[in-house]
Amino acid sequence: MAAIVIAGGGVAGLALALALGGRGHRVRVLERSEPPPDGPVVKSAELWRRPTVAQAAHDHILNSLGVRMLRRHAPAVLAAALEEGARLLDLTAVAPAGPRQPGDDDLVTLVVRRPVLDVVLHRAAAAQSGVSVSHRSTVAGLLTAPDGPAGRRVTGVVTRAGETIAADLVVDATGRASASRSWLAAAGFPVPDDLTGPSRLRAFGRFYRLRDPDAPPPGPLNRGNAAGGVWDHYSAVLHPADNDVFAITFGTLPGDRATTALRTPEAFTAACRLSPYLADWVDEDVARPLGPVRVIGMPPNILRGTATGHRPPVTGLLQAGDAACVTDPMFGRGMSLALAHAFALAELLDRLLDEHPTADERLSRAAAALVGRLLRPWYDQAVHDSWTRVSRWRAAAGAPPAPTAARPAPPVPGHLTAAAMTAAATDPTVWRGVTRMQTSLRTPTEVFADEDFQARLRAATDTHAPSAPPGPRPPTHPELSHAIAAPKGGC
């Protein structure tokens, strides 16, 4: 069995450690943050301070792909999360009328706060006999040795505290920063270029708790697992979470000065009252805020050159999760793709390291191919969807158009996607295809290649199937700007 060092104890790092430890490998996770406090899971999650993981304090969802990964590879983690108050929401509740279909059990979302899931995953990984988790530990550099006539391979790491740790393989799971780039540069290795596409988004989020958990929900979840919408110049979406908690998040253009006011509780509440499907949830008699409005700038879409290069500068070093690929957080795929990548990578490592215990170039090529199959399609889709959203929002806000040179080619022609979104309101087959795409179970290319989906989409288009009844109208940009500039009270 191999000795493996994983730098980073987030979702990808802990899931990879859990999977590798369960296969008998010796795994050491090095995590720079403090450990979660002892005690009940929910209390521990609420007390856990993680300044190095700013996004953990914001809203997260685990979409259908993520739930599938836990069901297949870590059912005890899913069961523990459910025992701690997380819930599975059935997305077919908003499907067009019709009988349940094979595969509908996959169409669910796990609603849970990120810190709660993190604590459950941390305890599951740390409980594996071959896994140890070292907190307050940061990798400062790589250990390398000659590997053939012209190459070198990674043989371990050196921590910032000066500890030398030998390893058969080192995995960078440090998240969006992808620390392995700086490790390679410091060791004198060339660093491959990344592919990037801006998300151009900032988010304002706040958590609430329902005052009466036994009362009916304040309003419908019109999106199946969420309430609200992505409108023509901003987004305003509510996600339920565990233990009667829910989160509301606004997405806006970072250059939109008017929406900067959303950082104040009064303006945030005023915007909720004006946004479709949200007003009843923020009534003072219905819910109470759990903290301040938190603001965060969204990272760009990134596909790391270190994870995709079929001839990396050094063998024995891989990337996992966000260290390999970052997608626009607005699309809610991050945790699910991290789990999918971690569990697939664990299977790959277990097979290849069993055949050949040295992390050689063959392993590097296989890991790069895995990123290409699993993550590259979602990177491409996210870049296109981010650009499309920004273009629409800028036009509605009266801002100059986004640079056309940055416009990527869509994986599926835009008119087909638009037709599918319309047809999904009335056709159950098209709805299931679109929902599987939105929840990362199938890529857009896979969905639109399905012959049954194509036939139903053509039929819906040919018969001019009616769209869904019009819903509440979101505010225009001037209306929203006026409301948050002069809010009348709030919570």
Secondary structure, 3 states (H helix, E strand, C coil): CCEEEEECCCHHHHHHHHHHHHCCCEEEEEECCCCCCCCCHHHHHHHCCCCCCHHHHCCCCECHHHHHHHHHHCHHHHHHHHHCCCEEEEHHHHCCCCCCCCCHHHCEEEECCHHHHHHHHHHHHHCCCCEEEEECCCEEEEEEEECCCCCEEEEEEEECCCCEEECCEEEECCHHHCCHHHHHHHCCCCCCCCEEECCCCEEEEEEEEECCCCCCCCCCCCCCCCEEEECCCCEEEEEECCCCEEEEEEEECCCCHHHHHHHCHHHHHHHHHHCCCCHHHHCCCCEEECCCCEEEECCCEEECHHHHCCCCCCECEEECHHHCEECCHHHCCHHHHHHHHHHHHHHHHHHHHHHCCCCCHHHHHHHHHHHHHHCHHHHHHHHHHHHHHHHHHHHHCCCCCCCHHHCCCCCCCHHHHHHHHHHCCCCHHHHHHHHHHHCCCCCHHHHHHCHHHHHHHHHHHHCCCCCCCCCCCCCCHHHHHHHHHCCCCCC
